[in-house]
């Protein structure tokens, strides 16, 4: 049976390979909403869901014309010629024909109108000139600022690399965490924002599919999570099979050292959550615990609780093994990585 849930995947296929900027995402959501309305209308008329789904998809087989600004569905209109009234009947055979009205002389623009038009042209030309000048001045300012910014960032990074810290490792017997120069536990290398996002984008769906059907169990789940982005920091999993709940702990010496932008770490963790729920259909709740040693040597713990129903509601489609094929997973990953999706999922899991 095909239904509304399949329309989301159909729309995702329409946008495969396209850059999901704000304008494209808005267009995609508009097309999805229109298709759902069309599908519901067909069903309300008594049509079967399969036939309604097929007819709905036939209505939009490509988004190329929509994105290029074409409108092939508009029917050409043709102006109908106005009817010419026939000659009025003569009231008398002796009456002479009525004289034709004289044509009015073509009007001429007044001096005031000409002056107004010239003034408007001058104002438009002035605005265009100011706009071009401001663009050139802004570009010059950006060029002057970039070398200074690069130098400042390099100095900050140098300072972070030289910093040494003494921390407490929960899993160690002597109470001292290994130091590797990155500020991260277990010898994991520090990554830039681009490196971390590249790791998410290059993660193989084939590796993920090898865990398909995995039960809610601690050890196999931890092994699977270790294969995902940020998996080097996942070191403990506790499962509750009866409730479909798993608590997974990530440990860092310095979370900020993982990427210059802290949001990149949030996005990577959201990707891991979506991957885990797609592989393990019985996983209803995933608790992410992040442990980090503060400047005073105290252990800070942040907890995020991800609920399957909430995550699927934000994405608009179910998470299951059907996603674990190359093209479908690429579309799923692109959707998860949009700000609309990952930010909403991360915020929904926040625990005060």
C-alpha positions in Angstrom: 0.0 0.0 0.0 1.2 3.5 -0.9 0.2 6.4 1.3 1.1 9.8 2.6 4.3 8.6 4.2 5.6 7.5 0.8 5.1 11.0 -0.7 7.9 12.3 1.5 10.4 9.9 0.0 9.0 10.6 -3.5 9.7 14.3 -3.0 13.2 13.5 -1.6 13.9 11.6 -4.9 12.8 14.6 -6.9 15.4 16.8 -5.2 18.3 14.3 -5.3 21.6 15.8 -6.2 20.5 19.4 -5.6 22.0 21.8 -3.1 19.5 22.2 -0.3 19.7 25.9 0.4 16.9 27.8 2.1 15.1 28.5 -1.2 15.2 24.9 -2.4 14.1 23.6 1.0 11.1 26.0 1.0 10.2 24.8 -2.6 10.5 21.2 -1.6 8.2 21.7 1.4 5.7 23.5 -0.8 5.6 20.7 -3.4 5.3 18.1 -0.6 2.3 20.0 0.9 0.6 20.3 -2.5 1.1 16.6 -3.2 -0.4 15.6 0.2 -3.4 17.8 -0.4 -3.9 16.3 -3.9 -3.5 12.7 -2.5 -6.1 13.4 0.3 -8.5 14.8 -2.2 -8.3 11.7 -4.4 -8.8 9.5 -1.4 -11.8 11.5 -0.2 -13.4 10.9 -3.6 -13.3 7.2 -3.0 -10.1 6.4 -4.9 -7.8 3.6 -3.6 -4.6 4.7 -1.9 -2.3 3.1 -4.5 -4.1 4.7 -7.4 -4.2 8.1 -5.5 -0.5 7.8 -4.9 0.3 7.1 -8.5 -1.9 9.9 -9.9 -0.4 12.3 -7.3 3.1 11.4 -8.4 2.2 11.7 -12.1 1.2 15.3 -11.4 4.8 16.3 -10.6 7.4 14.1 -12.3 10.2 16.6 -12.3 11.2 19.9 -10.5 13.4 21.2 -13.3 10.8 23.4 -14.8 9.7 24.7 -11.4 13.3 25.6 -10.3 14.1 27.2 -13.7 11.1 29.5 -13.4 9.1 27.9 -16.2 5.3 27.4 -16.2 4.4 24.8 -18.7 0.9 24.2 -17.2 -0.4 27.7 -18.0 -2.8 27.5 -21.0 -2.3 30.1 -23.7 -5.1 32.6 -23.9 -6.4 34.1 -27.1 -8.3 37.4 -27.1 -11.6 37.2 -28.9 -12.2 39.9 -31.5 -14.7 42.4 -30.5 -18.0 42.3 -32.4 -18.5 45.2 -34.8 -22.0 46.6 -34.5 -23.9 46.8 -37.8 -25.2 50.0 -39.3 -28.2 51.6 -37.5 -31.4 51.5 -39.5 -32.3 54.7 -41.3 -35.2 56.6 -39.8 -36.0 58.3 -43.0 -35.1 57.7 -46.6 -34.6 61.4 -47.1 -32.4 62.0 -44.1 -28.7 62.7 -45.0 -26.0 60.4 -43.5 -24.7 61.5 -40.1 -21.2 63.2 -40.3 -18.3 61.2 -39.0 -16.8 62.5 -35.7 -13.6 64.3 -36.2 -10.4 62.6 -34.9 -8.9 64.3 -31.9 -5.3 65.5 -32.3 -2.7 63.3 -30.6 -1.9 64.6 -27.2 1.5 66.0 -26.3 3.3 65.7 -23.0 3.3 68.8 -20.8 6.5 70.4 -19.6 5.7 69.3 -16.0 5.5 65.6 -17.1 8.8 65.8 -19.0 10.5 67.3 -16.0 9.1 64.6 -13.7 10.3 61.8 -16.0 13.8 63.3 -16.2 14.0 63.6 -12.4 13.0 59.9 -11.9 15.7 58.8 -14.4 18.3 60.8 -12.6 17.3 59.4 -9.2 17.4 55.8 -10.5 20.8 56.4 -12.0 22.1 57.8 -8.7 20.8 54.8 -6.7 22.5 52.4 -9.1 25.8 54.2 -8.9 25.7 54.2 -5.1 24.9 50.5 -5.0 27.9 49.7 -7.3 30.2 51.9 -5.2 29.1 50.2 -1.9 29.6 46.7 -3.3 33.1 47.6 -4.5 33.9 49.2 -1.1 32.6 46.2 0.8 34.6 43.7 -1.2 37.7 45.8 -0.6 37.0 45.8 3.1 36.6 42.0 3.2 39.9 41.5 1.3 41.7 43.7 3.8 40.1 41.9 6.8 40.7 38.3 5.7 44.6 38.2 6.2 44.2 39.7 9.7 41.5 37.2 10.6 43.5 34.2 9.4 46.5 35.4 11.4 44.4 35.8 14.6 42.9 32.3 14.3 46.3 30.8 13.8 47.6 32.4 17.0 44.6 31.1 18.9 45.0 27.6 17.6 48.7 27.8 18.6 47.7 28.7 22.1 45.3 25.8 22.3 47.9 23.3 21.1 50.4 24.5 23.7 47.9 24.2 26.6 48.3 21.2 28.9 45.6 19.9 31.1 45.3 17.3 33.9 42.0 15.4 33.9 40.3 12.5 35.6 39.3 9.6 33.3 36.3 7.7 34.5 37.4 4.5 32.9 41.0 4.5 34.1 42.4 2.9 37.3 45.0 5.5 38.2 42.6 8.5 37.8 44.7 10.2 35.1 43.5 10.5 31.5 46.1 10.0 28.7 47.3 13.2 27.1 47.7 13.3 23.3 48.1 17.0 22.7 44.5 17.4 21.3 42.6 17.8 24.6 40.5 14.7 23.8 40.3 11.4 25.5 41.5 8.0 24.1 44.0 9.6 21.7 41.3 10.8 19.2 42.6 13.6 16.8 41.1 17.1 16.9 39.1 17.9 13.7 38.1 21.1 12.0 34.5 21.8 11.1 35.0 20.8 7.5 36.7 17.5 8.5 33.9 16.5 10.9 31.2 17.3 8.3 33.2 15.5 5.6 33.3 12.4 7.9 29.5 12.5 8.2 29.0 12.9 4.4 31.5 10.1 3.6 30.1 7.6 6.1 29.3 4.5 4.1 25.7 3.3 4.2 27.0 -0.2 3.4 28.8 -0.3 6.7 25.6 0.9 8.4 23.4 -1.7 6.6 25.7 -4.5 8.0 24.1 -3.9 11.4 20.5 -4.0 10.1 18.1 -5.7 12.6 20.4 -5.3 15.5 18.6 -5.8 18.8 18.5 -3.4 21.7 21.6 -4.8 23.4 24.6 -3.0 24.9 27.7 -4.6 23.4 26.6 -4.8 19.7 25.1 -1.4 19.9 28.3 0.2 21.2 30.3 -1.6 18.5 28.0 -0.1 15.8 28.2 3.4 17.3 32.0 3.2 17.4 31.9 2.9 13.6 29.9 6.2 13.2 31.3 9.8 13.3 32.4 10.8 16.8 32.4 7.0 17.6 35.9 7.2 19.1 34.4 9.0 22.1 31.5 6.6 22.7 32.8 4.3 25.4 29.8 2.9 27.3 26.3 1.7 26.4 23.6 0.4 28.8 20.5 -1.2 27.3 16.9 -1.7 28.6 15.4 -4.1 26.0 12.0 -4.1 27.7 11.5 -0.4 27.1 13.6 -0.1 23.9 15.9 2.3 25.6 19.7 2.7 25.4 21.9 5.1 27.2 25.2 5.9 25.4 28.0 7.8 27.0 30.5 10.0 25.1 33.6 11.2 27.0 35.7 14.2 26.1 38.5 16.2 27.8 37.5 19.2 25.8 34.4 19.1 23.6 35.3 22.5 22.0 38.5 20.9 20.6 36.5 18.6 18.4 35.6 21.4 16.0 35.8 25.2 16.0 32.0 25.4 15.7 30.2 23.6 18.5 27.2 23.2 16.3 29.2 20.7 14.1 29.4 18.3 17.0 25.7 18.6 17.6 25.0 17.9 13.9 27.2 14.8 14.0 25.5 13.5 17.1 22.1 14.0 15.5 23.3 12.0 12.5 24.4 9.2 14.8 21.0 9.1 16.4 19.1 8.9 13.1 21.5 6.1 11.9 21.0 4.1 15.1 17.2 4.4 14.9 17.2 3.4 11.3 19.3 0.2 12.0 17.5 -0.8 15.2 13.7 -0.7 14.7 13.0 -1.6 18.4 15.1 1.4 19.6 12.4 3.9 21.0 14.6 6.1 23.1 18.3 7.0 22.9 19.8 8.8 25.8 23.1 10.6 24.9 25.3 11.4 27.9 28.3 13.7 27.3 31.0 13.8 30.0 33.6 16.5 30.1 36.1 17.5 32.7 35.9 21.2 33.6 38.8 23.6 34.5 38.4 22.6 38.2 38.8 18.9 37.4 35.1 18.2 38.1 33.1 15.9 35.8 30.3 17.7 33.9 27.5 15.6 32.4 25.0 16.8 29.8 22.1 14.6 28.9 20.0 14.6 25.7 17.0 12.2 25.3 16.0 11.4 21.7 12.5 10.0 21.3 11.8 8.0 18.0 8.3 9.5 17.5 9.6 13.1 17.9 12.6 12.5 15.6 10.4 11.0 12.9 7.8 13.7 13.3 10.4 16.4 12.7 11.9 14.6 9.6 8.4 13.7 8.2 9.2 10.1 7.5 9.8 6.8 9.4 13.3 5.6 10.3 13.7 1.9 9.3 15.9 -0.4 7.3 14.3 0.7 4.0 16.4 3.8 4.2 19.7 1.8 4.2 20.3 1.9 0.4 22.6 4.3 -1.3 20.4 6.8 -3.0 17.7 6.8 -0.2 20.3 7.2 2.5 22.0 10.1 0.7 18.7 11.9 0.5 18.0 11.1 4.2 21.4 12.3 5.3 21.0 15.6 3.3 17.6 16.2 5.0 19.0 15.5 8.5 21.9 17.9 7.9 19.7 20.8 7.1 19.4 23.4 9.9 15.6 22.9 10.0 16.0 19.3 10.8 19.1 18.8 13.0 18.6 21.9 15.1 15.0 21.0 15.9 15.9 17.4 16.7 18.8 18.5 19.0 16.6 21.1 20.8 13.7 18.6 21.2 16.1 16.2 23.1 17.5 18.9 25.5 17.0 18.0 29.2 17.0 20.9 31.7 
